[in-house]
Amino acid sequence: MAIKSFTSLTAPTSVTARMNGSETLADGTTLSTWYFTNGANGAGFNGDRSVPSPVIEANEGDNVEITLNSMMEHSMHLHGLDVDQQNDGVPALSFAVGGAGNPSSYTYTFVAPHAGTYLYHCHVDTNKHFEMGMFGTIIIRPRDGSTDKVWDNGPTFDKEYIWQLTTYDSSWHSGNSGLTRYSPDYFMINGKDGVNADNDPTTAIIANAGDKVLVRINGTSYLPGIVRMGGLQFEVVASDGRPLAQSYTAAEILCAAGERYDIILTMPSSGQYIGSIEYRDIRNAKVLGTATTTITVYRNILDSDGQESS
């Protein structure tokens, strides 16, 4: 069984849309956030932050049920999943949940397709709601439920991480969305920036020499990002929830909004590296900001908590 760096919900599950969150960034700034949660404490991803929202898992072939509860108008769009119009969470084509004239609860149902990495997000006033944090990752595991294979009879791995691209335009979080051009001033991985990303166990990669580490890269930012693993080569094995006909080796990969890549990093003998996501302006490819975190490789065996053992 592989070690994963994050907690997750297992379908069938229920989440509630909330608009009362906040996140404190590395420079001490606190921004308001909106999010999906299944906990009374308002926790999203990994149970310790509001943004991103929780990871939801199911197995290939499962009859999946995800119930959304909301007082205000929201939805859950299942991006990249093979679902019917009724369950696709696009209000213009179906309906929203919450708000005047809408049900306060709805259970989205679908049959889990190919094993892979997907995302979900609110599709009401998408620009605003996505920016505020209403998105998360969906993982479809192989049919047998194994947690150390990317898909049935596919590549195996020892540890698993998700890197969810995240950017904030702080002015949008103070009520100015739609009034100004989107100009992000915070650049993150999994909702963490600066020293917070370095110290975040869901983001900073720690593994043994020779370990195969699966990193699910999820394009949950409006900006494209160039993902690098500190100069280390990795194998790209899947894209947008589908295995590649032929995997390939790379030292960087460009992930645009809505895209997903599954990459496998085989750890070298030892050392520390700086992983990064370089966010680019979609209009002119100018670098707007970079998020970094650490990649640490030990020679000795790590225990299940990621600590070096003797």
DRENROPA-955066 format. One record per residue (C-alpha): residue number from 0; x, y, z. Coordinates in nm, 2 decimals, decimal comma. Layout:
<pts>
<pt resi="NUM" X="X" Y="Y" Z="Z"/>
...
</pts>
This chain:
<pts>
<pt resi="0" X="0,00" Y="0,00" Z="0,00"/>
<pt resi="1" X="0,14" Y="0,34" Z="-0,10"/>
<pt resi="2" X="0,16" Y="0,63" Z="0,15"/>
<pt resi="3" X="-0,05" Y="0,93" Z="0,05"/>
<pt resi="4" X="0,02" Y="1,28" Z="0,18"/>
<pt resi="5" X="-0,34" Y="1,39" Z="0,22"/>
<pt resi="6" X="-0,68" Y="1,29" Z="0,36"/>
<pt resi="7" X="-0,98" Y="1,23" Z="0,15"/>
<pt resi="8" X="-1,36" Y="1,16" Z="0,15"/>
<pt resi="9" X="-1,48" Y="0,83" Z="0,00"/>
<pt resi="10" X="-1,80" Y="0,83" Z="-0,20"/>
<pt resi="11" X="-2,09" Y="0,81" Z="-0,12"/>
<pt resi="12" X="-2,03" Y="1,14" Z="0,06"/>
<pt resi="13" X="-2,19" Y="1,47" Z="0,14"/>
<pt resi="14" X="-2,05" Y="1,83" Z="0,13"/>
<pt resi="15" X="-2,18" Y="2,17" Z="0,21"/>
<pt resi="16" X="-2,11" Y="2,49" Z="0,03"/>
<pt resi="17" X="-1,99" Y="2,77" Z="0,27"/>
<pt resi="18" X="-1,89" Y="3,13" Z="0,21"/>
<pt resi="19" X="-1,74" Y="3,22" Z="0,55"/>
<pt resi="20" X="-1,38" Y="3,09" Z="0,52"/>
<pt resi="21" X="-1,05" Y="3,26" Z="0,55"/>
<pt resi="22" X="-0,68" Y="3,18" Z="0,48"/>
<pt resi="23" X="-0,37" Y="3,35" Z="0,62"/>
<pt resi="24" X="-0,09" Y="3,37" Z="0,37"/>
<pt resi="25" X="0,29" Y="3,37" Z="0,43"/>
<pt resi="26" X="0,31" Y="3,75" Z="0,45"/>
<pt resi="27" X="0,04" Y="3,75" Z="0,72"/>
<pt resi="28" X="-0,24" Y="3,87" Z="0,49"/>
<pt resi="29" X="-0,58" Y="3,71" Z="0,56"/>
<pt resi="30" X="-0,82" Y="3,67" Z="0,27"/>
<pt resi="31" X="-1,18" Y="3,56" Z="0,27"/>
<pt resi="32" X="-1,26" Y="3,22" Z="0,10"/>
<pt resi="33" X="-1,55" Y="3,01" Z="-0,01"/>
<pt resi="34" X="-1,53" Y="2,63" Z="-0,02"/>
<pt resi="35" X="-1,69" Y="2,29" Z="0,00"/>
<pt resi="36" X="-1,67" Y="2,10" Z="0,33"/>
<pt resi="37" X="-1,81" Y="1,79" Z="0,50"/>
<pt resi="38" X="-1,70" Y="1,90" Z="0,85"/>
<pt resi="39" X="-1,86" Y="2,12" Z="1,11"/>
<pt resi="40" X="-1,52" Y="2,29" Z="1,16"/>
<pt resi="41" X="-1,52" Y="2,42" Z="0,81"/>
<pt resi="42" X="-1,23" Y="2,22" Z="0,69"/>
<pt resi="43" X="-1,15" Y="2,16" Z="0,32"/>
<pt resi="44" X="-0,84" Y="2,00" Z="0,17"/>
<pt resi="45" X="-0,66" Y="1,76" Z="0,42"/>
<pt resi="46" X="-0,90" Y="1,88" Z="0,69"/>
<pt resi="47" X="-0,67" Y="2,17" Z="0,78"/>
<pt resi="48" X="-0,76" Y="2,45" Z="0,53"/>
<pt resi="49" X="-1,06" Y="2,58" Z="0,35"/>
<pt resi="50" X="-0,89" Y="2,60" Z="0,00"/>
<pt resi="51" X="-0,88" Y="2,38" Z="-0,19"/>
<pt resi="52" X="-1,19" Y="2,18" Z="-0,10"/>
<pt resi="53" X="-1,17" Y="1,81" Z="0,01"/>
<pt resi="54" X="-1,04" Y="1,53" Z="-0,21"/>
<pt resi="55" X="-1,31" Y="1,29" Z="-0,31"/>
<pt resi="56" X="-1,23" Y="0,93" Z="-0,40"/>
<pt resi="57" X="-1,41" Y="0,64" Z="-0,57"/>
<pt resi="58" X="-1,32" Y="0,32" Z="-0,75"/>
<pt resi="59" X="-1,35" Y="0,27" Z="-1,13"/>
<pt resi="60" X="-1,70" Y="0,13" Z="-1,20"/>
<pt resi="61" X="-1,85" Y="0,25" Z="-0,87"/>
<pt resi="62" X="-2,20" Y="0,40" Z="-0,87"/>
<pt resi="63" X="-2,09" Y="0,73" Z="-0,71"/>
<pt resi="64" X="-2,31" Y="0,96" Z="-0,51"/>
<pt resi="65" X="-2,20" Y="1,31" Z="-0,39"/>
<pt resi="66" X="-2,46" Y="1,52" Z="-0,21"/>
<pt resi="67" X="-2,43" Y="1,90" Z="-0,22"/>
<pt resi="68" X="-2,61" Y="2,10" Z="0,05"/>
<pt resi="69" X="-2,63" Y="2,48" Z="0,01"/>
<pt resi="70" X="-2,83" Y="2,77" Z="0,13"/>
<pt resi="71" X="-2,69" Y="3,01" Z="-0,13"/>
<pt resi="72" X="-2,68" Y="2,94" Z="-0,51"/>
<pt resi="73" X="-2,40" Y="2,70" Z="-0,60"/>
<pt resi="74" X="-2,34" Y="2,38" Z="-0,80"/>
<pt resi="75" X="-2,08" Y="2,11" Z="-0,84"/>
<pt resi="76" X="-1,94" Y="2,06" Z="-1,19"/>
<pt resi="77" X="-1,76" Y="1,73" Z="-1,23"/>
<pt resi="78" X="-1,49" Y="1,84" Z="-1,47"/>
<pt resi="79" X="-1,36" Y="1,57" Z="-1,70"/>
<pt resi="80" X="-1,60" Y="1,30" Z="-1,57"/>
<pt resi="81" X="-1,84" Y="1,12" Z="-1,80"/>
<pt resi="82" X="-2,17" Y="1,22" Z="-1,66"/>
<pt resi="83" X="-2,51" Y="1,31" Z="-1,80"/>
<pt resi="84" X="-2,64" Y="1,67" Z="-1,83"/>
<pt resi="85" X="-2,86" Y="1,64" Z="-1,51"/>
<pt resi="86" X="-2,55" Y="1,56" Z="-1,30"/>
<pt resi="87" X="-2,29" Y="1,78" Z="-1,47"/>
<pt resi="88" X="-2,35" Y="2,08" Z="-1,23"/>
<pt resi="89" X="-2,38" Y="2,35" Z="-1,50"/>
<pt resi="90" X="-2,68" Y="2,55" Z="-1,40"/>
<pt resi="91" X="-2,75" Y="2,70" Z="-1,75"/>
<pt resi="92" X="-2,81" Y="2,34" Z="-1,87"/>
<pt resi="93" X="-2,97" Y="2,20" Z="-1,55"/>
<pt resi="94" X="-3,01" Y="2,38" Z="-1,22"/>
<pt resi="95" X="-2,82" Y="2,52" Z="-0,92"/>
<pt resi="96" X="-2,84" Y="2,41" Z="-0,56"/>
<pt resi="97" X="-2,96" Y="2,66" Z="-0,30"/>
<pt resi="98" X="-3,10" Y="3,01" Z="-0,35"/>
<pt resi="99" X="-3,44" Y="3,12" Z="-0,46"/>
<pt resi="100" X="-3,64" Y="2,85" Z="-0,65"/>
<pt resi="101" X="-3,36" Y="2,58" Z="-0,63"/>
<pt resi="102" X="-3,34" Y="2,27" Z="-0,42"/>
<pt resi="103" X="-3,13" Y="2,31" Z="-0,10"/>
<pt resi="104" X="-2,98" Y="1,97" Z="-0,16"/>
<pt resi="105" X="-2,90" Y="1,75" Z="-0,46"/>
<pt resi="106" X="-2,72" Y="1,42" Z="-0,50"/>
<pt resi="107" X="-2,50" Y="1,40" Z="-0,81"/>
<pt resi="108" X="-2,48" Y="1,05" Z="-0,94"/>
<pt resi="109" X="-2,26" Y="0,89" Z="-1,20"/>
<pt resi="110" X="-2,06" Y="0,57" Z="-1,27"/>
<pt resi="111" X="-1,69" Y="0,63" Z="-1,20"/>
<pt resi="112" X="-1,51" Y="0,62" Z="-1,54"/>
<pt resi="113" X="-1,14" Y="0,55" Z="-1,60"/>
<pt resi="114" X="-0,90" Y="0,56" Z="-1,31"/>
<pt resi="115" X="-0,73" Y="0,90" Z="-1,30"/>
<pt resi="116" X="-0,73" Y="1,25" Z="-1,17"/>
<pt resi="117" X="-1,03" Y="1,49" Z="-1,21"/>
<pt resi="118" X="-1,16" Y="1,80" Z="-1,05"/>
<pt resi="119" X="-1,48" Y="1,95" Z="-0,93"/>
<pt resi="120" X="-1,58" Y="2,31" Z="-0,89"/>
<pt resi="121" X="-1,88" Y="2,55" Z="-0,86"/>
<pt resi="122" X="-2,02" Y="2,66" Z="-1,19"/>
<pt resi="123" X="-2,23" Y="2,95" Z="-1,06"/>
<pt resi="124" X="-2,07" Y="3,28" Z="-1,16"/>
<pt resi="125" X="-1,77" Y="3,06" Z="-1,23"/>
<pt resi="126" X="-1,50" Y="3,33" Z="-1,24"/>
<pt resi="127" X="-1,58" Y="3,45" Z="-0,90"/>
<pt resi="128" X="-1,67" Y="3,13" Z="-0,72"/>
<pt resi="129" X="-1,36" Y="2,94" Z="-0,86"/>
<pt resi="130" X="-1,13" Y="3,23" Z="-0,76"/>
<pt resi="131" X="-1,28" Y="3,23" Z="-0,41"/>
<pt resi="132" X="-1,18" Y="2,86" Z="-0,36"/>
<pt resi="133" X="-1,47" Y="2,64" Z="-0,46"/>
<pt resi="134" X="-1,28" Y="2,36" Z="-0,62"/>
<pt resi="135" X="-1,12" Y="2,03" Z="-0,54"/>
<pt resi="136" X="-0,97" Y="1,71" Z="-0,67"/>
<pt resi="137" X="-1,15" Y="1,38" Z="-0,75"/>
<pt resi="138" X="-0,94" Y="1,07" Z="-0,77"/>
<pt resi="139" X="-1,08" Y="0,75" Z="-0,94"/>
<pt resi="140" X="-0,88" Y="0,45" Z="-0,81"/>
<pt resi="141" X="-0,84" Y="0,13" Z="-1,01"/>
<pt resi="142" X="-1,14" Y="-0,11" Z="-1,01"/>
<pt resi="143" X="-0,99" Y="-0,33" Z="-0,73"/>
<pt resi="144" X="-0,95" Y="-0,02" Z="-0,50"/>
<pt resi="145" X="-0,57" Y="-0,05" Z="-0,49"/>
<pt resi="146" X="-0,39" Y="0,26" Z="-0,38"/>
<pt resi="147" X="-0,04" Y="0,18" Z="-0,53"/>
<pt resi="148" X="-0,13" Y="0,17" Z="-0,90"/>
<pt resi="149" X="-0,23" Y="0,46" Z="-1,12"/>
<pt resi="150" X="-0,48" Y="0,23" Z="-1,31"/>
<pt resi="151" X="-0,55" Y="-0,14" Z="-1,35"/>
<pt resi="152" X="-0,22" Y="-0,31" Z="-1,44"/>
<pt resi="153" X="-0,07" Y="0,04" Z="-1,47"/>
<pt resi="154" X="0,24" Y="0,20" Z="-1,31"/>
<pt resi="155" X="0,30" Y="0,14" Z="-0,94"/>
<pt resi="156" X="0,41" Y="0,40" Z="-0,68"/>
<pt resi="157" X="0,53" Y="0,42" Z="-0,32"/>
<pt resi="158" X="0,40" Y="0,77" Z="-0,22"/>
<pt resi="159" X="0,13" Y="0,99" Z="-0,35"/>
<pt resi="160" X="0,09" Y="1,37" Z="-0,36"/>
<pt resi="161" X="-0,14" Y="1,62" Z="-0,52"/>
<pt resi="162" X="-0,02" Y="1,96" Z="-0,64"/>
<pt resi="163" X="-0,32" Y="2,18" Z="-0,70"/>
<pt resi="164" X="-0,23" Y="2,50" Z="-0,88"/>
<pt resi="165" X="-0,37" Y="2,80" Z="-0,68"/>
<pt resi="166" X="-0,35" Y="3,17" Z="-0,74"/>
<pt resi="167" X="-0,53" Y="3,46" Z="-0,57"/>
<pt resi="168" X="-0,61" Y="3,81" Z="-0,68"/>
<pt resi="169" X="-0,65" Y="3,97" Z="-0,34"/>
<pt resi="170" X="-0,88" Y="4,25" Z="-0,47"/>
<pt resi="171" X="-1,13" Y="3,99" Z="-0,58"/>
<pt resi="172" X="-1,15" Y="3,85" Z="-0,23"/>
<pt resi="173" X="-1,25" Y="4,20" Z="-0,10"/>
<pt resi="174" X="-1,55" Y="4,23" Z="-0,34"/>
<pt resi="175" X="-1,39" Y="4,38" Z="-0,65"/>
<pt resi="176" X="-1,43" Y="4,08" Z="-0,89"/>
<pt resi="177" X="-1,57" Y="4,19" Z="-1,22"/>
<pt resi="178" X="-1,46" Y="4,54" Z="-1,16"/>
<pt resi="179" X="-1,09" Y="4,48" Z="-1,23"/>
<pt resi="180" X="-0,89" Y="4,26" Z="-1,47"/>
<pt resi="181" X="-0,77" Y="3,95" Z="-1,30"/>
<pt resi="182" X="-0,42" Y="4,02" Z="-1,16"/>
<pt resi="183" X="-0,31" Y="3,76" Z="-0,91"/>
<pt resi="184" X="-0,07" Y="3,86" Z="-0,64"/>
<pt resi="185" X="-0,04" Y="3,53" Z="-0,45"/>
<pt resi="186" X="0,10" Y="3,21" Z="-0,61"/>
<pt resi="187" X="0,05" Y="2,88" Z="-0,43"/>
<pt resi="188" X="0,05" Y="2,51" Z="-0,43"/>
<pt resi="189" X="-0,25" Y="2,35" Z="-0,25"/>
<pt resi="190" X="-0,34" Y="2,69" Z="-0,12"/>
<pt resi="191" X="-0,01" Y="2,75" Z="0,05"/>
<pt resi="192" X="0,27" Y="3,00" Z="-0,04"/>
<pt resi="193" X="0,62" Y="3,08" Z="0,07"/>
<pt resi="194" X="0,73" Y="2,92" Z="0,40"/>
<pt resi="195" X="0,38" Y="2,77" Z="0,44"/>
<pt resi="196" X="0,43" Y="2,56" Z="0,13"/>
<pt resi="197" X="0,78" Y="2,45" Z="0,25"/>
<pt resi="198" X="0,63" Y="2,33" Z="0,57"/>
<pt resi="199" X="0,31" Y="2,18" Z="0,43"/>
<pt resi="200" X="0,32" Y="1,80" Z="0,45"/>
<pt resi="201" X="0,07" Y="1,76" Z="0,16"/>
<pt resi="202" X="0,30" Y="1,97" Z="-0,07"/>
<pt resi="203" X="0,67" Y="1,93" Z="0,04"/>
<pt resi="204" X="0,78" Y="1,59" Z="-0,10"/>
<pt resi="205" X="0,97" Y="1,36" Z="0,14"/>
<pt resi="206" X="1,07" Y="1,01" Z="0,02"/>
<pt resi="207" X="1,35" Y="0,74" Z="0,02"/>
<pt resi="208" X="1,61" Y="0,70" Z="-0,24"/>
<pt resi="209" X="1,46" Y="0,48" Z="-0,51"/>
<pt resi="210" X="1,10" Y="0,55" Z="-0,42"/>
<pt resi="211" X="0,85" Y="0,61" Z="-0,70"/>
<pt resi="212" X="0,64" Y="0,91" Z="-0,61"/>
<pt resi="213" X="0,31" Y="0,98" Z="-0,79"/>
<pt resi="214" X="0,23" Y="1,35" Z="-0,82"/>
<pt resi="215" X="-0,12" Y="1,44" Z="-0,94"/>
<pt resi="216" X="-0,09" Y="1,79" Z="-1,10"/>
<pt resi="217" X="-0,43" Y="1,96" Z="-1,11"/>
<pt resi="218" X="-0,48" Y="2,28" Z="-1,31"/>
<pt resi="219" X="-0,70" Y="2,46" Z="-1,05"/>
<pt resi="220" X="-0,58" Y="2,81" Z="-1,14"/>
<pt resi="221" X="-0,69" Y="3,05" Z="-1,41"/>
<pt resi="222" X="-0,32" Y="3,08" Z="-1,50"/>
<pt resi="223" X="-0,11" Y="2,82" Z="-1,67"/>
<pt resi="224" X="0,18" Y="2,69" Z="-1,47"/>
<pt resi="225" X="0,51" Y="2,53" Z="-1,56"/>
<pt resi="226" X="0,58" Y="2,25" Z="-1,31"/>
<pt resi="227" X="0,93" Y="2,15" Z="-1,23"/>
<pt resi="228" X="1,08" Y="1,91" Z="-0,98"/>
<pt resi="229" X="1,41" Y="2,09" Z="-0,91"/>
<pt resi="230" X="1,58" Y="1,96" Z="-1,22"/>
<pt resi="231" X="1,48" Y="1,60" Z="-1,16"/>
<pt resi="232" X="1,34" Y="1,40" Z="-1,45"/>
<pt resi="233" X="1,00" Y="1,25" Z="-1,42"/>
<pt resi="234" X="0,77" Y="1,02" Z="-1,62"/>
<pt resi="235" X="0,44" Y="1,16" Z="-1,75"/>
<pt resi="236" X="0,20" Y="0,86" Z="-1,75"/>
<pt resi="237" X="-0,15" Y="1,01" Z="-1,78"/>
<pt resi="238" X="-0,33" Y="1,33" Z="-1,89"/>
<pt resi="239" X="-0,69" Y="1,44" Z="-1,81"/>
<pt resi="240" X="-0,78" Y="1,11" Z="-1,65"/>
<pt resi="241" X="-0,66" Y="0,89" Z="-1,93"/>
<pt resi="242" X="-0,34" Y="0,68" Z="-1,96"/>
<pt resi="243" X="-0,10" Y="0,80" Z="-2,23"/>
<pt resi="244" X="-0,05" Y="0,56" Z="-2,51"/>
<pt resi="245" X="0,32" Y="0,62" Z="-2,46"/>
<pt resi="246" X="0,46" Y="0,77" Z="-2,14"/>
<pt resi="247" X="0,75" Y="1,02" Z="-2,18"/>
<pt resi="248" X="1,02" Y="1,16" Z="-1,97"/>
<pt resi="249" X="1,04" Y="1,54" Z="-1,89"/>
<pt resi="250" X="1,19" Y="1,79" Z="-1,65"/>
<pt resi="251" X="0,90" Y="2,03" Z="-1,68"/>
<pt resi="252" X="0,54" Y="2,03" Z="-1,79"/>
<pt resi="253" X="0,29" Y="2,31" Z="-1,87"/>
<pt resi="254" X="-0,04" Y="2,26" Z="-1,70"/>
<pt resi="255" X="-0,32" Y="2,50" Z="-1,81"/>
<pt resi="256" X="-0,66" Y="2,56" Z="-1,64"/>
<pt resi="257" X="-0,86" Y="2,25" Z="-1,61"/>
<pt resi="258" X="-0,58" Y="2,01" Z="-1,72"/>
<pt resi="259" X="-0,45" Y="1,73" Z="-1,51"/>
<pt resi="260" X="-0,13" Y="1,53" Z="-1,54"/>
<pt resi="261" X="-0,01" Y="1,22" Z="-1,34"/>
<pt resi="262" X="0,37" Y="1,21" Z="-1,32"/>
<pt resi="263" X="0,60" Y="0,96" Z="-1,15"/>
<pt resi="264" X="0,92" Y="1,08" Z="-0,99"/>
<pt resi="265" X="1,18" Y="0,81" Z="-0,92"/>
<pt resi="266" X="1,39" Y="0,94" Z="-0,63"/>
<pt resi="267" X="1,77" Y="0,98" Z="-0,67"/>
<pt resi="268" X="2,02" Y="0,85" Z="-0,41"/>
<pt resi="269" X="1,98" Y="1,15" Z="-0,17"/>
<pt resi="270" X="1,96" Y="1,53" Z="-0,15"/>
<pt resi="271" X="1,73" Y="1,82" Z="-0,14"/>
<pt resi="272" X="1,57" Y="1,99" Z="-0,44"/>
<pt resi="273" X="1,33" Y="2,28" Z="-0,50"/>
<pt resi="274" X="1,01" Y="2,20" Z="-0,67"/>
<pt resi="275" X="0,83" Y="2,49" Z="-0,83"/>
<pt resi="276" X="0,53" Y="2,61" Z="-1,03"/>
<pt resi="277" X="0,60" Y="2,91" Z="-1,24"/>
<pt resi="278" X="0,28" Y="3,09" Z="-1,32"/>
<pt resi="279" X="0,25" Y="3,26" Z="-1,66"/>
<pt resi="280" X="0,03" Y="3,54" Z="-1,80"/>
<pt resi="281" X="-0,21" Y="3,36" Z="-2,04"/>
<pt resi="282" X="-0,19" Y="3,66" Z="-2,28"/>
<pt resi="283" X="0,18" Y="3,70" Z="-2,33"/>
<pt resi="284" X="0,35" Y="3,42" Z="-2,13"/>
<pt resi="285" X="0,51" Y="3,66" Z="-1,89"/>
<pt resi="286" X="0,61" Y="3,51" Z="-1,56"/>
<pt resi="287" X="0,38" Y="3,66" Z="-1,29"/>
<pt resi="288" X="0,49" Y="3,46" Z="-0,99"/>
<pt resi="289" X="0,64" Y="3,13" Z="-0,87"/>
<pt resi="290" X="0,54" Y="2,89" Z="-0,59"/>
<pt resi="291" X="0,81" Y="2,67" Z="-0,45"/>
<pt resi="292" X="0,84" Y="2,38" Z="-0,20"/>
<pt resi="293" X="1,11" Y="2,13" Z="-0,10"/>
<pt resi="294" X="1,18" Y="1,78" Z="-0,23"/>
<pt resi="295" X="1,38" Y="1,58" Z="0,02"/>
<pt resi="296" X="1,54" Y="1,24" Z="-0,05"/>
<pt resi="297" X="1,68" Y="1,02" Z="0,23"/>
<pt resi="298" X="1,91" Y="0,73" Z="0,21"/>
<pt resi="299" X="1,76" Y="0,56" Z="0,51"/>
<pt resi="300" X="1,41" Y="0,42" Z="0,55"/>
<pt resi="301" X="1,13" Y="0,66" Z="0,64"/>
<pt resi="302" X="0,86" Y="0,55" Z="0,87"/>
<pt resi="303" X="0,49" Y="0,59" Z="0,80"/>
<pt resi="304" X="0,49" Y="0,95" Z="0,94"/>
<pt resi="305" X="0,77" Y="1,05" Z="0,69"/>
<pt resi="306" X="1,03" Y="1,07" Z="0,97"/>
<pt resi="307" X="1,38" Y="0,93" Z="0,91"/>
<pt resi="308" X="1,43" Y="0,61" Z="1,12"/>
<pt resi="309" X="1,75" Y="0,47" Z="1,24"/>
</pts>
